[in-house]
Amino acid sequence: MKLKVSDLSLMDNPHPASALAQRSTRLAFLIAGFSGAAWAPIIPYVKLRCGLTDAHLGLLLLCLGMGSIVAMPIAGSLAGRFGCRWIIAVASLAVCCSLPVLSSSDVMPLLAVALTVFGAGVGSIDCVVNVQAVIVERACQKTMMSGFHGLFSVGGLLGAIGVSSLLSFGFSPLQASFAVVMLLMLSARLALSGLLTGRTHSETGPVFAFPHGIVLTIGVMCFIVFLAEGAAIDWSAVFLTTVRHVEVRYTGLGYVAFASTMTVGRLLGDRLVRHIPGRVLVTGGSLLAALGMLLVTMVPVWQMTLLGYALVGAGCANVVPVLYSTVGRQTFMPEHLAVSAITTLGYSGILVGPAALGFVAQSVSLSFALGSVGVLLVFVTVMGLMLPQALINGETS
């Protein structure tokens, strides 16, 4: 049964605290994680098919980042004016249309355009689901953000394992991408009815505002943590292939190790947040992630590389959810602008950051580039200590 536009127009805007809105929020996070991670195991095939160097691959990945960064503030503003439902629907369609092109083409201009569209779709979904999550969490008056982001990680894990499995069974990247498209279309169809359609601000407000005050600090922290995640998504398979000399069809295991521990950590995160101060989760988690990234780069054994990625995932698991909840409590900026600005700044780490790592890898080495991410994670610990204790621990509203 196909969903008609007239059917959607008749759907009521669900109450943010309703079971329907909560279910759709969880499913939307699942879609966001799945769509982004499904691309990761295909990257080495694109690199080999097109004969790309690390620098050339980094330049290609820059298209994904630029598409997302341009789309995020626009998507956040449109979600504030028209609700979340239609933005996520259009963005999901963009992902479904571009992924098969990325899986099959060896024409660089076409790949660049497709990756830009793919990045815009993924970035728009990531931004808007966080807008919905902040609204739903506040309406329910209970900690839910780690659980939402946990399902993002579940989606990422399913995407990485699913596509890696299909490729190892002999499926072509194009065939695997069509399987992803079918699952995304089905999931989006199920999620739409519970996504919010009401405005969150006046139509006369600004489209985008640069983060300032505590919002800027949180944005920089998110940038670094997302950079670590982007390094795992975009470079773990390449690192295992070129540096640890693992067979190409098994190189998706690096991201699987990362996503597995991140998923478990986030699914347990809501319970942890209720018993452990947010500051401890942010500072301790970032230090653990730094240790894991240094283990990845300094110990020349592929099994220890997988362990390192697992530690990075466990450490990063609840840093971003705690920071997003902090954004929902701050009063420096309007909610939709703060979420949009932080998502744009933060996700530039996962999108543009890996491209920069490619240029560093070309100039020095890939190990050095990934090791620098571990050093940056230490700075997250320092900045976490600077945040007001009551705000980051959720002691004030």
C-alpha positions, 0 to 999 in steps of 0.5 A: 500500500502506497502512502499518498500525499492526501493521506499525510495531509489528514494526519494530525500533529501528534502530541510530543509526549504521545507514544506515537511521537516517541515511537516515530522519534526512535525509528527516525534515529534508527533511519538516520544511523542506518543510512549513514553507516550503510555507505561506510563498507562501500568506501573501499570499493569506490577507492579501488574502482576509481583508483583514488589516493587518500587525498583524492578520497578525502576530497571526494568525502568533502562533497558529503560534508559540504552537502550536509553542512549546507543542508543542516541549517536549512533543514533546521529552519524549515523544521521550525517553521513547518514541522519535522515530518516533511523534511525527514521524508524529502531527505530520506528520498534524497538518500534513496536516490543517491546511494545506488549511484555511489555504489556503481559509478566510476565517473568522478563528477557524478560521484561528487554530485551524488555524494553531495545529495547523499550528504544533504539527505543524511545531514537533514535527517540528523538535524531534524531528528534531534530537533524532534528529540529535544521537544519530545524529551522535554514534553515527556519530562524524563531522560530519553536522549541517550536512548534515542541516540542509542537507536542511531547507533543500532541503525549504524550497526545494522547498516555496517553489518548488513552491507558488510555481510551482503558484500562478503556473501558475494553481492555487488555494492549496487545490489547491497545498496538496493537492499538498503533503499528498500529497508529505508523506504519501508522504515520511513513509511512507518515513521512518518505518522508520528513525526511532528508537523507543528511549528516551533517558532515564528516564521519571522525568525532568522534561518541560522544563528552562529552559536555563542556562549555555552552553545559554542563550547558545546558545539566545539565539543560535539565537533571533536566527538563527531570527528572521532566517529567520522574517523571510524566510519570513513577511515576504519576500513581504509586503515585496516586495508592499507595499514593493517593489511586486512582483506578488503571484505572484512574491513567493515569490522572496524566500524562494527567494533566501534558501533557495537560498544557505542550502541550498548553504551547508549542503550544503557545511557538513560539509566547511566545519566540517572545515576552518574553526573553528566560531567563524569560521563563527558570527561571520563568518556572522552578520555576513554575514547582518546585511549582507544584511538591511540591504541588503534594507531600505536599497536600494529596488531589488527586485533588490537586495532579492533579493540581500540575502535571498541574503546572509542565507541564506548567512550564516545557513547554518551558524550553527545547525548548528554551535550544535546540534553544540555542544549535543551536546558540552556537559555543563551539561544532559542531551542531550534537555532541552538540545535541547528547550530550545534548539529551543523558545527558538530556534524561538520566533524563527522562530515568535513573532518574525515576529508581533512584527515585524508589530506593529513594522511597524504602529507604525513601518514594515516596513523598520524592523522587518526592519532591526532583525533585522540589528542583532540579528545583530551581537549573535550575532557578539559572543556567538559570541566568548564561547563556549569555543573548544574547545567550539564548535570541537569540540575536546573531547567 
